[in-house]
Amino acid sequence: METFQKATLIFTVIGAINWGLIGFFEFNLVDSLFGAETIIPKIVYAIVGICGLINIGIFFNHFEAKDK
């Protein structure tokens, strides 16, 4: 389970870095790597979004475990 958590965290960090680049420099790393007109960026964005939701669940489970 720890490997799964680390993998989801890596994808979430990649998404955060991409959003930071967009916000600060108007540079979309995912689109530049894979091309804006292909399906691959949409897949990457979907994976990052799912991983973010998984990390929210892990975050709250971590707090529940500490309370017990």
N, CA, C, O and CB atoms as a CASP TS submission, in Angstrom:
PFRMAT TS
TARGET T0000
AUTHOR 0000-0000-0000
METHOD Language model
MODEL 1
PARENT N/A
ATOM      1  N   MET     1       0.825  -1.197   0.000  1.00  0.00           N
ATOM      2  CA  MET     1       0.000   0.000   0.000  1.00  0.00           C
ATOM      3  C   MET     1       0.866   1.258   0.000  1.00  0.00           C
ATOM      4  O   MET     1       0.499   2.275  -0.587  1.00  0.00           O
ATOM      5  CB  MET     1      -0.937   0.000   1.209  1.00  0.00           C
ATOM      6  N   GLU     2       2.015   1.178   0.661  1.00  0.00           N
ATOM      7  CA  GLU     2       2.888   2.350   0.722  1.00  0.00           C
ATOM      8  C   GLU     2       3.393   2.736  -0.666  1.00  0.00           C
ATOM      9  O   GLU     2       3.523   3.924  -0.962  1.00  0.00           O
ATOM     10  CB  GLU     2       4.071   2.082   1.656  1.00  0.00           C
ATOM     11  N   THR     3       3.680   1.756  -1.520  1.00  0.00           N
ATOM     12  CA  THR     3       4.135   2.030  -2.883  1.00  0.00           C
ATOM     13  C   THR     3       3.031   2.734  -3.678  1.00  0.00           C
ATOM     14  O   THR     3       3.304   3.668  -4.431  1.00  0.00           O
ATOM     15  CB  THR     3       4.558   0.720  -3.590  1.00  0.00           C
ATOM     16  N   PHE     4       1.799   2.286  -3.509  1.00  0.00           N
ATOM     17  CA  PHE     4       0.649   2.911  -4.176  1.00  0.00           C
ATOM     18  C   PHE     4       0.506   4.362  -3.731  1.00  0.00           C
ATOM     19  O   PHE     4       0.271   5.244  -4.557  1.00  0.00           O
ATOM     20  CB  PHE     4      -0.653   2.129  -3.875  1.00  0.00           C
ATOM     21  N   GLN     5       0.646   4.614  -2.439  1.00  0.00           N
ATOM     22  CA  GLN     5       0.539   5.975  -1.914  1.00  0.00           C
ATOM     23  C   GLN     5       1.636   6.865  -2.482  1.00  0.00           C
ATOM     24  O   GLN     5       1.381   8.016  -2.836  1.00  0.00           O
ATOM     25  CB  GLN     5       0.607   5.968  -0.383  1.00  0.00           C
ATOM     26  N   LYS     6       2.843   6.343  -2.569  1.00  0.00           N
ATOM     27  CA  LYS     6       3.949   7.130  -3.125  1.00  0.00           C
ATOM     28  C   LYS     6       3.722   7.425  -4.601  1.00  0.00           C
ATOM     29  O   LYS     6       4.018   8.526  -5.065  1.00  0.00           O
ATOM     30  CB  LYS     6       5.281   6.393  -2.936  1.00  0.00           C
ATOM     31  N   ALA     7       3.201   6.457  -5.340  1.00  0.00           N
ATOM     32  CA  ALA     7       2.938   6.665  -6.762  1.00  0.00           C
ATOM     33  C   ALA     7       1.875   7.741  -6.966  1.00  0.00           C
ATOM     34  O   ALA     7       2.021   8.604  -7.832  1.00  0.00           O
ATOM     35  CB  ALA     7       2.497   5.351  -7.424  1.00  0.00           C
ATOM     36  N   THR     8       0.811   7.692  -6.175  1.00  0.00           N
ATOM     37  CA  THR     8      -0.229   8.717  -6.316  1.00  0.00           C
ATOM     38  C   THR     8       0.308  10.086  -5.913  1.00  0.00           C
ATOM     39  O   THR     8      -0.055  11.099  -6.512  1.00  0.00           O
ATOM     40  CB  THR     8      -1.462   8.358  -5.463  1.00  0.00           C
ATOM     41  N   LEU     9       1.158  10.116  -4.915  1.00  0.00           N
ATOM     42  CA  LEU     9       1.744  11.387  -4.495  1.00  0.00           C
ATOM     43  C   LEU     9       2.643  11.961  -5.589  1.00  0.00           C
ATOM     44  O   LEU     9       2.649  13.172  -5.809  1.00  0.00           O
ATOM     45  CB  LEU     9       2.541  11.204  -3.196  1.00  0.00           C
ATOM     46  N   ILE    10       3.394  11.115  -6.268  1.00  0.00           N
ATOM     47  CA  ILE    10       4.262  11.576  -7.354  1.00  0.00           C
ATOM     48  C   ILE    10       3.430  12.222  -8.460  1.00  0.00           C
ATOM     49  O   ILE    10       3.782  13.292  -8.956  1.00  0.00           O
ATOM     50  CB  ILE    10       5.093  10.404  -7.922  1.00  0.00           C
ATOM     51  N   PHE    11       2.330  11.577  -8.847  1.00  0.00           N
ATOM     52  CA  PHE    11       1.476  12.156  -9.887  1.00  0.00           C
ATOM     53  C   PHE    11       0.850  13.469  -9.428  1.00  0.00           C
ATOM     54  O   PHE    11       0.695  14.393 -10.227  1.00  0.00           O
ATOM     55  CB  PHE    11       0.379  11.166 -10.284  1.00  0.00           C
ATOM     56  N   THR    12       0.494  13.559  -8.163  1.00  0.00           N
ATOM     57  CA  THR    12      -0.081  14.792  -7.640  1.00  0.00           C
ATOM     58  C   THR    12       0.955  15.912  -7.663  1.00  0.00           C
ATOM     59  O   THR    12       0.628  17.053  -7.990  1.00  0.00           O
ATOM     60  CB  THR    12      -0.610  14.578  -6.211  1.00  0.00           C
ATOM     61  N   VAL    13       2.184  15.600  -7.323  1.00  0.00           N
ATOM     62  CA  VAL    13       3.260  16.598  -7.355  1.00  0.00           C
ATOM     63  C   VAL    13       3.539  17.040  -8.799  1.00  0.00           C
ATOM     64  O   VAL    13       3.765  18.223  -9.054  1.00  0.00           O
ATOM     65  CB  VAL    13       4.553  16.025  -6.707  1.00  0.00           C
ATOM     66  N   ILE    14       3.522  16.100  -9.729  1.00  0.00           N
ATOM     67  CA  ILE    14       3.701  16.458 -11.139  1.00  0.00           C
ATOM     68  C   ILE    14       2.616  17.442 -11.570  1.00  0.00           C
ATOM     69  O   ILE    14       2.897  18.422 -12.261  1.00  0.00           O
ATOM     70  CB  ILE    14       3.670  15.193 -12.035  1.00  0.00           C
ATOM     71  N   GLY    15       1.392  17.179 -11.164  1.00  0.00           N
ATOM     72  CA  GLY    15       0.290  18.093 -11.483  1.00  0.00           C
ATOM     73  C   GLY    15       0.483  19.459 -10.846  1.00  0.00           C
ATOM     74  O   GLY    15       0.201  20.481 -11.472  1.00  0.00           O
ATOM     75  N   ALA    16       0.958  19.485  -9.611  1.00  0.00           N
ATOM     76  CA  ALA    16       1.191  20.759  -8.928  1.00  0.00           C
ATOM     77  C   ALA    16       2.298  21.555  -9.617  1.00  0.00           C
ATOM     78  O   ALA    16       2.190  22.771  -9.772  1.00  0.00           O
ATOM     79  CB  ALA    16       1.552  20.518  -7.454  1.00  0.00           C
ATOM     80  N   ILE    17       3.352  20.868 -10.024  1.00  0.00           N
ATOM     81  CA  ILE    17       4.442  21.546 -10.732  1.00  0.00           C
ATOM     82  C   ILE    17       3.937  22.119 -12.057  1.00  0.00           C
ATOM     83  O   ILE    17       4.282  23.243 -12.421  1.00  0.00           O
ATOM     84  CB  ILE    17       5.620  20.571 -10.981  1.00  0.00           C
ATOM     85  N   ASN    18       3.130  21.354 -12.767  1.00  0.00           N
ATOM     86  CA  ASN    18       2.582  21.835 -14.030  1.00  0.00           C
ATOM     87  C   ASN    18       1.712  23.073 -13.812  1.00  0.00           C
ATOM     88  O   ASN    18       1.814  24.041 -14.566  1.00  0.00           O
ATOM     89  CB  ASN    18       1.770  20.729 -14.713  1.00  0.00           C
ATOM     90  N   TRP    19       0.860  23.050 -12.791  1.00  0.00           N
ATOM     91  CA  TRP    19       0.014  24.211 -12.505  1.00  0.00           C
ATOM     92  C   TRP    19       0.850  25.412 -12.084  1.00  0.00           C
ATOM     93  O   TRP    19       0.515  26.549 -12.416  1.00  0.00           O
ATOM     94  CB  TRP    19      -1.002  23.874 -11.413  1.00  0.00           C
ATOM     95  N   GLY    20       1.934  25.167 -11.354  1.00  0.00           N
ATOM     96  CA  GLY    20       2.830  26.267 -10.988  1.00  0.00           C
ATOM     97  C   GLY    20       3.475  26.893 -12.218  1.00  0.00           C
ATOM     98  O   GLY    20       3.569  28.116 -12.326  1.00  0.00           O
ATOM     99  N   LEU    21       3.917  26.047 -13.143  1.00  0.00           N
ATOM    100  CA  LEU    21       4.500  26.562 -14.378  1.00  0.00           C
ATOM    101  C   LEU    21       3.478  27.353 -15.196  1.00  0.00           C
ATOM    102  O   LEU    21       3.813  28.375 -15.796  1.00  0.00           O
ATOM    103  CB  LEU    21       5.059  25.415 -15.213  1.00  0.00           C
ATOM    104  N   ILE    22       2.245  26.881 -15.215  1.00  0.00           N
ATOM    105  CA  ILE    22       1.190  27.606 -15.937  1.00  0.00           C
ATOM    106  C   ILE    22       0.932  28.952 -15.263  1.00  0.00           C
ATOM    107  O   ILE    22       0.810  29.975 -15.936  1.00  0.00           O
ATOM    108  CB  ILE    22      -0.121  26.767 -15.992  1.00  0.00           C
ATOM    109  N   GLY    23       0.850  28.947 -13.940  1.00  0.00           N
ATOM    110  CA  GLY    23       0.540  30.178 -13.212  1.00  0.00           C
ATOM    111  C   GLY    23       1.648  31.221 -13.280  1.00  0.00           C
ATOM    112  O   GLY    23       1.378  32.410 -13.448  1.00  0.00           O
ATOM    113  N   PHE    24       2.884  30.777 -13.149  1.00  0.00           N
ATOM    114  CA  PHE    24       3.994  31.726 -13.108  1.00  0.00           C
ATOM    115  C   PHE    24       4.522  32.112 -14.487  1.00  0.00           C
ATOM    116  O   PHE    24       4.898  33.264 -14.707  1.00  0.00           O
ATOM    117  CB  PHE    24       5.110  31.151 -12.297  1.00  0.00           C
ATOM    118  N   PHE    25       4.554  31.156 -15.417  1.00  0.00           N
ATOM    119  CA  PHE    25       5.221  31.396 -16.690  1.00  0.00           C
ATOM    120  C   PHE    25       4.336  31.169 -17.921  1.00  0.00           C
ATOM    121  O   PHE    25       4.800  31.294 -19.054  1.00  0.00           O
ATOM    122  CB  PHE    25       6.420  30.521 -16.783  1.00  0.00           C
ATOM    123  N   GLU    26       3.060  30.833 -17.693  1.00  0.00           N
ATOM    124  CA  GLU    26       2.146  30.503 -18.794  1.00  0.00           C
ATOM    125  C   GLU    26       2.753  29.433 -19.710  1.00  0.00           C
ATOM    126  O   GLU    26       2.661  29.510 -20.935  1.00  0.00           O
ATOM    127  CB  GLU    26       1.810  31.772 -19.611  1.00  0.00           C
ATOM    128  N   PHE    27       3.376  28.433 -19.075  1.00  0.00           N
ATOM    129  CA  PHE    27       4.019  27.331 -19.796  1.00  0.00           C
ATOM    130  C   PHE    27       3.410  26.021 -19.323  1.00  0.00           C
ATOM    131  O   PHE    27       3.514  25.675 -18.146  1.00  0.00           O
ATOM    132  CB  PHE    27       5.567  27.335 -19.581  1.00  0.00           C
ATOM    133  N   ASN    28       2.778  25.294 -20.231  1.00  0.00           N
ATOM    134  CA  ASN    28       2.156  24.018 -19.893  1.00  0.00           C
ATOM    135  C   ASN    28       3.114  22.896 -20.275  1.00  0.00           C
ATOM    136  O   ASN    28       3.266  22.575 -21.454  1.00  0.00           O
ATOM    137  CB  ASN    28       0.779  23.850 -20.613  1.00  0.00           C
ATOM    138  N   LEU    29       3.750  22.308 -19.287  1.00  0.00           N
ATOM    139  CA  LEU    29       4.758  21.272 -19.513  1.00  0.00           C
ATOM    140  C   LEU    29       4.164  20.028 -20.164  1.00  0.00           C
ATOM    141  O   LEU    29       4.769  19.448 -21.065  1.00  0.00           O
ATOM    142  CB  LEU    29       5.422  20.894 -18.199  1.00  0.00           C
ATOM    143  N   VAL    30       2.987  19.618 -19.714  1.00  0.00           N
ATOM    144  CA  VAL    30       2.362  18.404 -20.259  1.00  0.00           C
ATOM    145  C   VAL    30       2.044  18.581 -21.737  1.00  0.00           C
ATOM    146  O   VAL    30       2.315  17.694 -22.546  1.00  0.00           O
ATOM    147  CB  VAL    30       1.077  18.056 -19.479  1.00  0.00           C
ATOM    148  N   ASP    31       1.473  19.721 -22.086  1.00  0.00           N
ATOM    149  CA  ASP    31       1.168  19.981 -23.495  1.00  0.00           C
ATOM    150  C   ASP    31       2.436  20.064 -24.332  1.00  0.00           C
ATOM    151  O   ASP    31       2.454  19.601 -25.473  1.00  0.00           O
ATOM    152  CB  ASP    31       0.367  21.273 -23.637  1.00  0.00           C
ATOM    153  N   SER    32       3.500  20.650 -23.779  1.00  0.00           N
ATOM    154  CA  SER    32       4.740  20.753 -24.559  1.00  0.00           C
ATOM    155  C   SER    32       5.409  19.403 -24.751  1.00  0.00           C
ATOM    156  O   SER    32       6.025  19.158 -25.788  1.00  0.00           O
ATOM    157  CB  SER    32       5.707  21.705 -23.882  1.00  0.00           C
ATOM    158  N   LEU    33       5.294  18.524 -23.763  1.00  0.00           N
ATOM    159  CA  LEU    33       5.917  17.208 -23.886  1.00  0.00           C
ATOM    160  C   LEU    33       5.157  16.295 -24.836  1.00  0.00           C
ATOM    161  O   LEU    33       5.764  15.562 -25.617  1.00  0.00           O
ATOM    162  CB  LEU    33       6.018  16.556 -22.529  1.00  0.00           C
ATOM    163  N   PHE    34       3.830  16.338 -24.770  1.00  0.00           N
ATOM    164  CA  PHE    34       3.029  15.371 -25.508  1.00  0.00           C
ATOM    165  C   PHE    34       2.231  15.964 -26.662  1.00  0.00           C
ATOM    166  O   PHE    34       1.625  15.221 -27.434  1.00  0.00           O
ATOM    167  CB  PHE    34       2.099  14.697 -24.575  1.00  0.00           C
ATOM    168  N   GLY    35       2.219  17.270 -26.794  1.00  0.00           N
ATOM    169  CA  GLY    35       1.441  17.919 -27.844  1.00  0.00           C
ATOM    170  C   GLY    35       0.026  18.181 -27.380  1.00  0.00           C
ATOM    171  O   GLY    35      -0.643  17.286 -26.862  1.00  0.00           O
ATOM    172  N   ALA    36      -0.426  19.397 -27.564  1.00  0.00           N
ATOM    173  CA  ALA    36      -1.741  19.801 -27.065  1.00  0.00           C
ATOM    174  C   ALA    36      -2.887  19.138 -27.823  1.00  0.00           C
ATOM    175  O   ALA    36      -3.997  19.036 -27.300  1.00  0.00           O
ATOM    176  CB  ALA    36      -1.883  21.304 -27.151  1.00  0.00           C
ATOM    177  N   GLU    37      -2.634  18.694 -29.031  1.00  0.00           N
ATOM    178  CA  GLU    37      -3.700  18.153 -29.870  1.00  0.00           C
ATOM    179  C   GLU    37      -3.853  16.637 -29.774  1.00  0.00           C
ATOM    180  O   GLU    37      -4.658  16.055 -30.501  1.00  0.00           O
ATOM    181  CB  GLU    37      -3.450  18.532 -31.293  1.00  0.00           C
ATOM    182  N   THR    38      -3.096  15.988 -28.893  1.00  0.00           N
ATOM    183  CA  THR    38      -3.192  14.531 -28.771  1.00  0.00           C
ATOM    184  C   THR    38      -4.047  14.160 -27.563  1.00  0.00           C
ATOM    185  O   THR    38      -4.428  15.028 -26.778  1.00  0.00           O
ATOM    186  CB  THR    38      -1.787  13.897 -28.651  1.00  0.00           C
ATOM    187  N   ILE    39      -4.339  12.902 -27.420  1.00  0.00           N
ATOM    188  CA  ILE    39      -5.143  12.406 -26.304  1.00  0.00           C
ATOM    189  C   ILE    39      -4.308  12.221 -25.043  1.00  0.00           C
ATOM    190  O   ILE    39      -4.854  12.159 -23.942  1.00  0.00           O
ATOM    191  CB  ILE    39      -5.807  11.090 -26.679  1.00  0.00           C
ATOM    192  N   ILE    40      -2.993  12.132 -25.195  1.00  0.00           N
ATOM    193  CA  ILE    40      -2.122  11.833 -24.059  1.00  0.00           C
ATOM    194  C   ILE    40      -2.222  12.871 -22.939  1.00  0.00           C
ATOM    195  O   ILE    40      -2.302  12.469 -21.778  1.00  0.00           O
ATOM    196  CB  ILE    40      -0.689  11.736 -24.528  1.00  0.00           C
ATOM    197  N   PRO    41      -2.225  14.188 -23.215  1.00  0.00           N
ATOM    198  CA  PRO    41      -2.377  15.143 -22.110  1.00  0.00           C
ATOM    199  C   PRO    41      -3.680  14.947 -21.324  1.00  0.00           C
ATOM    200  O   PRO    41      -3.699  15.100 -20.103  1.00  0.00           O
ATOM    201  CB  PRO    41      -2.324  16.561 -22.649  1.00  0.00           C
ATOM    202  N   LYS    42      -4.753  14.611 -22.019  1.00  0.00           N
ATOM    203  CA  LYS    42      -6.026  14.374 -21.320  1.00  0.00           C
ATOM    204  C   LYS    42      -5.905  13.170 -20.392  1.00  0.00           C
ATOM    205  O   LYS    42      -6.444  13.180 -19.285  1.00  0.00           O
ATOM    206  CB  LYS    42      -7.176  14.152 -22.336  1.00  0.00           C
ATOM    207  N   ILE    43      -5.201  12.137 -20.837  1.00  0.00           N
ATOM    208  CA  ILE    43      -4.993  10.957 -19.996  1.00  0.00           C
ATOM    209  C   ILE    43      -4.155  11.325 -18.775  1.00  0.00           C
ATOM    210  O   ILE    43      -4.462  10.919 -17.654  1.00  0.00           O
ATOM    211  CB  ILE    43      -4.308   9.825 -20.799  1.00  0.00           C
ATOM    212  N   VAL    44      -3.089  12.100 -19.005  1.00  0.00           N
ATOM    213  CA  VAL    44      -2.231  12.534 -17.890  1.00  0.00           C
ATOM    214  C   VAL    44      -3.037  13.354 -16.897  1.00  0.00           C
ATOM    215  O   VAL    44      -2.937  13.130 -15.691  1.00  0.00           O
ATOM    216  CB  VAL    44      -1.027  13.359 -18.408  1.00  0.00           C
ATOM    217  N   TYR    45      -3.833  14.298 -17.383  1.00  0.00           N
ATOM    218  CA  TYR    45      -4.654  15.121 -16.492  1.00  0.00           C
ATOM    219  C   TYR    45      -5.658  14.271 -15.714  1.00  0.00           C
ATOM    220  O   TYR    45      -5.896  14.521 -14.532  1.00  0.00           O
ATOM    221  CB  TYR    45      -5.391  16.199 -17.296  1.00  0.00           C
ATOM    222  N   ALA    46      -6.243  13.280 -16.362  1.00  0.00           N
ATOM    223  CA  ALA    46      -7.195  12.394 -15.678  1.00  0.00           C
ATOM    224  C   ALA    46      -6.494  11.592 -14.583  1.00  0.00           C
ATOM    225  O   ALA    46      -7.026  11.446 -13.483  1.00  0.00           O
ATOM    226  CB  ALA    46      -7.869  11.438 -16.689  1.00  0.00           C
ATOM    227  N   ILE    47      -5.311  11.078 -14.879  1.00  0.00           N
ATOM    228  CA  ILE    47      -4.553  10.314 -13.876  1.00  0.00           C
ATOM    229  C   ILE    47      -4.185  11.202 -12.695  1.00  0.00           C
ATOM    230  O   ILE    47      -4.320  10.791 -11.543  1.00  0.00           O
ATOM    231  CB  ILE    47      -3.278   9.706 -14.501  1.00  0.00           C
ATOM    232  N   VAL    48      -3.719  12.423 -12.975  1.00  0.00           N
ATOM    233  CA  VAL    48      -3.352  13.356 -11.899  1.00  0.00           C
ATOM    234  C   VAL    48      -4.580  13.686 -11.047  1.00  0.00           C
ATOM    235  O   VAL    48      -4.481  13.750  -9.822  1.00  0.00           O
ATOM    236  CB  VAL    48      -2.735  14.659 -12.485  1.00  0.00           C
ATOM    237  N   GLY    49      -5.721  13.894 -11.677  1.00  0.00           N
ATOM    238  CA  GLY    49      -6.946  14.191 -10.930  1.00  0.00           C
ATOM    239  C   GLY    49      -7.382  13.038 -10.044  1.00  0.00           C
ATOM    240  O   GLY    49      -7.760  13.245  -8.891  1.00  0.00           O
ATOM    241  N   ILE    50      -7.331  11.833 -10.574  1.00  0.00           N
ATOM    242  CA  ILE    50      -7.693  10.650  -9.783  1.00  0.00           C
ATOM    243  C   ILE    50      -6.728  10.475  -8.621  1.00  0.00           C
ATOM    244  O   ILE    50      -7.144  10.166  -7.504  1.00  0.00           O
ATOM    245  CB  ILE    50      -7.700   9.383 -10.663  1.00  0.00           C
ATOM    246  N   CYS    51      -5.443  10.671  -8.883  1.00  0.00           N
ATOM    247  CA  CYS    51      -4.445  10.550  -7.811  1.00  0.00           C
ATOM    248  C   CYS    51      -4.659  11.608  -6.733  1.00  0.00           C
ATOM    249  O   CYS    51      -4.466  11.333  -5.549  1.00  0.00           O
ATOM    250  CB  CYS    51      -3.026  10.671  -8.385  1.00  0.00           C
ATOM    251  N   GLY    52      -5.055  12.813  -7.133  1.00  0.00           N
ATOM    252  CA  GLY    52      -5.364  13.848  -6.150  1.00  0.00           C
ATOM    253  C   GLY    52      -6.524  13.443  -5.253  1.00  0.00           C
ATOM    254  O   GLY    52      -6.485  13.666  -4.044  1.00  0.00           O
ATOM    255  N   LEU    53      -7.551  12.851  -5.839  1.00  0.00           N
ATOM    256  CA  LEU    53      -8.689  12.386  -5.042  1.00  0.00           C
ATOM    257  C   LEU    53      -8.283  11.251  -4.102  1.00  0.00           C
ATOM    258  O   LEU    53      -8.737  11.189  -2.959  1.00  0.00           O
ATOM    259  CB  LEU    53      -9.827  11.925  -5.960  1.00  0.00           C
ATOM    260  N   ILE    54      -7.434  10.365  -4.589  1.00  0.00           N
ATOM    261  CA  ILE    54      -6.945   9.274  -3.738  1.00  0.00           C
ATOM    262  C   ILE    54      -6.145   9.841  -2.576  1.00  0.00           C
ATOM    263  O   ILE    54      -6.267   9.369  -1.446  1.00  0.00           O
ATOM    264  CB  ILE    54      -6.080   8.282  -4.552  1.00  0.00           C
ATOM    265  N   ASN    55      -5.322  10.859  -2.850  1.00  0.00           N
ATOM    266  CA  ASN    55      -4.523  11.471  -1.788  1.00  0.00           C
ATOM    267  C   ASN    55      -5.392  12.163  -0.743  1.00  0.00           C
ATOM    268  O   ASN    55      -5.024  12.199   0.431  1.00  0.00           O
ATOM    269  CB  ASN    55      -3.544  12.471  -2.382  1.00  0.00           C
ATOM    270  N   ILE    56      -6.525  12.705  -1.142  1.00  0.00           N
ATOM    271  CA  ILE    56      -7.450  13.283  -0.166  1.00  0.00           C
ATOM    272  C   ILE    56      -7.935  12.189   0.783  1.00  0.00           C
ATOM    273  O   ILE    56      -7.980  12.387   1.997  1.00  0.00           O
ATOM    274  CB  ILE    56      -8.653  13.966  -0.878  1.00  0.00           C
ATOM    275  N   GLY    57      -8.296  11.039   0.222  1.00  0.00           N
ATOM    276  CA  GLY    57      -8.738   9.916   1.053  1.00  0.00           C
ATOM    277  C   GLY    57      -7.644   9.442   1.989  1.00  0.00           C
ATOM    278  O   GLY    57      -7.906   9.162   3.159  1.00  0.00           O
ATOM    279  N   ILE    58      -6.416   9.349   1.486  1.00  0.00           N
ATOM    280  CA  ILE    58      -5.290   8.929   2.330  1.00  0.00           C
ATOM    281  C   ILE    58      -5.057   9.951   3.434  1.00  0.00           C
ATOM    282  O   ILE    58      -4.772   9.583   4.574  1.00  0.00           O
ATOM    283  CB  ILE    58      -4.004   8.748   1.485  1.00  0.00           C
ATOM    284  N   PHE    59      -5.174  11.220   3.103  1.00  0.00           N
ATOM    285  CA  PHE    59      -4.984  12.297   4.064  1.00  0.00           C
ATOM    286  C   PHE    59      -5.955  12.167   5.240  1.00  0.00           C
ATOM    287  O   PHE    59      -5.551  12.252   6.399  1.00  0.00           O
ATOM    288  CB  PHE    59      -5.162  13.654   3.379  1.00  0.00           C
ATOM    289  N   PHE    60      -7.232  11.960   4.930  1.00  0.00           N
ATOM    290  CA  PHE    60      -8.223  11.845   5.998  1.00  0.00           C
ATOM    291  C   PHE    60      -8.100  10.529   6.757  1.00  0.00           C
ATOM    292  O   PHE    60      -8.337  10.501   7.964  1.00  0.00           O
ATOM    293  CB  PHE    60      -9.621  11.976   5.426  1.00  0.00           C
ATOM    294  N   ASN    61      -7.738   9.443   6.088  1.00  0.00           N
ATOM    295  CA  ASN    61      -7.516   8.177   6.789  1.00  0.00           C
ATOM    296  C   ASN    61      -6.350   8.278   7.747  1.00  0.00           C
ATOM    297  O   ASN    61      -6.366   7.660   8.812  1.00  0.00           O
ATOM    298  CB  ASN    61      -7.272   7.052   5.796  1.00  0.00           C
ATOM    299  N   HIS    62      -5.342   9.046   7.384  1.00  0.00           N
ATOM    300  CA  HIS    62      -4.179   9.234   8.248  1.00  0.00           C
ATOM    301  C   HIS    62      -4.591   9.931   9.549  1.00  0.00           C
ATOM    302  O   HIS    62      -4.126   9.559  10.627  1.00  0.00           O
ATOM    303  CB  HIS    62      -3.087  10.053   7.518  1.00  0.00           C
ATOM    304  N   PHE    63      -5.463  10.941   9.448  1.00  0.00           N
ATOM    305  CA  PHE    63      -5.932  11.632  10.640  1.00  0.00           C
ATOM    306  C   PHE    63      -6.805  10.741  11.510  1.00  0.00           C
ATOM    307  O   PHE    63      -6.719  10.791  12.737  1.00  0.00           O
ATOM    308  CB  PHE    63      -6.694  12.875  10.251  1.00  0.00           C
ATOM    309  N   GLU    64      -7.647   9.925  10.880  1.00  0.00           N
ATOM    310  CA  GLU    64      -8.502   9.026  11.640  1.00  0.00           C
ATOM    311  C   GLU    64      -7.671   8.006  12.397  1.00  0.00           C
ATOM    312  O   GLU    64      -8.015   7.647  13.523  1.00  0.00           O
ATOM    313  CB  GLU    64      -9.492   8.321  10.718  1.00  0.00           C
ATOM    314  N   ALA    65      -6.601   7.540  11.812  1.00  0.00           N
ATOM    315  CA  ALA    65      -5.740   6.556  12.470  1.00  0.00           C
ATOM    316  C   ALA    65      -5.034   7.172  13.685  1.00  0.00           C
ATOM    317  O   ALA    65      -4.824   6.488  14.686  1.00  0.00           O
ATOM    318  CB  ALA    65      -4.700   6.003  11.474  1.00  0.00           C
ATOM    319  N   LYS    66      -4.669   8.453  13.604  1.00  0.00           N
ATOM    320  CA  LYS    66      -4.002   9.121  14.733  1.00  0.00           C
ATOM    321  C   LYS    66      -4.972   9.365  15.887  1.00  0.00           C
ATOM    322  O   LYS    66      -4.569   9.353  17.050  1.00  0.00           O
ATOM    323  CB  LYS    66      -3.388  10.454  14.279  1.00  0.00           C
ATOM    324  N   ASP    67      -6.255   9.587  15.570  1.00  0.00           N
ATOM    325  CA  ASP    67      -7.251   9.866  16.613  1.00  0.00           C
ATOM    326  C   ASP    67      -7.561   8.643  17.441  1.00  0.00           C
ATOM    327  O   ASP    67      -7.991   8.775  18.587  1.00  0.00           O
ATOM    328  CB  ASP    67      -8.528  10.395  15.998  1.00  0.00           C
ATOM    329  N   LYS    68      -7.360   7.471  16.908  1.00  0.00           N
ATOM    330  CA  LYS    68      -7.746   6.242  17.621  1.00  0.00           C
ATOM    331  C   LYS    68      -6.730   5.842  18.644  1.00  0.00           C
ATOM    332  O   LYS    68      -6.906   4.833  19.327  1.00  0.00           O
ATOM    333  CB  LYS    68      -7.948   5.108  16.655  1.00  0.00           C
TER
END
